[in-house]
Amino acid sequence: MQQHIYYIRYALQFADMQIPELVTVFNRQVGNRGWSSMRAYHDLALIDEFQRRGIDISMISDGKAISFVHSVKYDLIANRLTFID
């Protein structure tokens, strides 16, 4: 299946970012209840980038849905996203 051009644009942007930058991008979405196809491409590309880097995202995703309820931080030792206390 061919990826949508906006997904590709976001995926390329995220591929150039460091992990702390990706975390910041994720945290900007926390509490945002708006929805559009552009946000869907953005969020999917972001999550895919975390996964591409082998980062454990089980705190924010069950494999079917993504939760933007809590801000996260990156735990370097465990290579995973965790909730900010």
Rosetta blueprint (number, residue, H / E / L):
1 M L
2 Q L
3 Q L
4 H L
5 I H
6 Y H
7 Y H
8 I H
9 R H
10 Y H
11 A H
12 L H
13 Q H
14 F H
15 A H
16 D L
17 M L
18 Q L
19 I H
20 P H
21 E H
22 L H
23 V H
24 T H
25 V H
26 F H
27 N H
28 R H
29 Q H
30 V L
31 G L
32 N L
33 R L
34 G L
35 W L
36 S L
37 S H
38 M H
39 R H
40 A H
41 Y H
42 H H
43 D H
44 L H
45 A H
46 L H
47 I H
48 D H
49 E H
50 F H
51 Q H
52 R H
53 R L
54 G L
55 I L
56 D E
57 I L
58 S L
59 M L
60 I L
61 S E
62 D L
63 G L
64 K L
65 A L
66 I E
67 S L
68 F L
69 V L
70 H L
71 S L
72 V E
73 K E
74 Y E
75 D E
76 L L
77 I L
78 A L
79 N L
80 R E
81 L E
82 T E
83 F E
84 I L
85 D L
